[in-house]
Each structure stands twice: as structure tokens, then as C-alpha cells.
Amino acid sequence: MSLDPRNASGLRERTSRAAIALKNLVRRVSLAATRGSTWQVQGYDGEPADDVELFPGIGIYARPRAGRGEAIVLKVAGTHPVIVATRDDSHHIELDADETAVFNSTGALVRITKEGDIVVRAKPGREVFVDDGSGAQALATKADIDALASWGKLHVHPDPSSGSTGTPSVDPPSADGTLILKAK
């Protein structure tokens, strides 16, 4: 049985389109713009693709700096592009096995160590907030408590009968700080 050249060429064309579509189901792209839940990617089918849906993990959402980062895009049902993974490889840290870190380009970091400690580090000159939703409050440091203890040692109250109570005879307790939350 011989093939009609017209049918063979049509088959090649359909096969080529199918091969290209299959190749484009998973693609590594550059992130052009990130805003809201749909982003713009560069490098998908040679043109920028707008309104590409972001499909992040539960409870974690991160946006790379403008014009930075890469993404892995899947075409769901062959037509709808969805971002399923992102990264900005220009900033990374070394982790031991069984460690997790969340960080950004400023050096701010939350790290869960393999021992189970949680390390929180702000960018130098910035602050760390622990907030229950009603507003973060400043925490006393060991130096604050030590200064208060020094003040207490020297503090005297007037006594109406003798004029003064004198210096306290008992040292105030030392400020050991919490064993759970530590700061510098």
C-alpha cells in the first residue's frame, strides 16, 4: 500500500505541530513582571506571555525582584500556562541536610536548623517583629534589664521619720533572659 504524498505531508505537519505542542507543555522561562496572582513570563513560544497564573505552595508566597528570577511553566490541557515553580538563583545560602530557610536578597533570613532551632535574622539596621495581630511591642533586652537592676540598687525612698531609707540591702535578681527567645 503506497501513501499519497498529500496525506504524508499532512501527517508530517500534524505530527510536527503535536511535537511542538508536547515540547511546550513544560518550559523554563524568565520572569518579566510579577504582580498579583498572574505574572508575565518571557521565553514562552518566543513571545512574552501575560496573565500566566501563579500556582504557589500552601502558605508560602514569594515574589522575586523586578526582572529577576526564573519559572517552570506547565501548559494545563495544552493551552493554559501555569507557573508551578520559581527561583532567583542569584541569591542562595548553604543548608545542611534536613534544614529549611526562607530568605531574600537583603540577607533577611528565617532558618529552621536540623536540630530544630529557629534562627531569625533581619537585614542589618532593620527590625524583627513578633506580632500576635494586635501590633508588635518592643521587647526588653538583657541590657535593658541590667540597667533597671543597677538603677534599683541605687534607688532610695524618703522616710518621713529619718529622712531616707538608704540603699537597698538586697541585690535585685539578675536578668538571665528567656531560655526560648534570644536576641542581641
LINJOTA-V618775 format. One record per run of one state. SS is the DSSP state (2 for helix, 1 for strand, 0 for the rest). FROM is the first residue (numbers start at 1). TO is the last residue. Records with the same first field share a line. If there is no record, write none. Layout:
# LINJOTA-V618775
SS->FROM-TO ; FROM-TO
This chain:
# LINJOTA-V618775
0->1-4 ; 24-25 ; 36-37 ; 45-46 ; 55-69 ; 77-79 ; 88-99 ; 104-108 ; 113-117 ; 122-141 ; 155-184
2->5-23 ; 142-154
1->26-35 ; 38-44 ; 47-54 ; 70-76 ; 80-87 ; 100-103 ; 109-112 ; 118-121
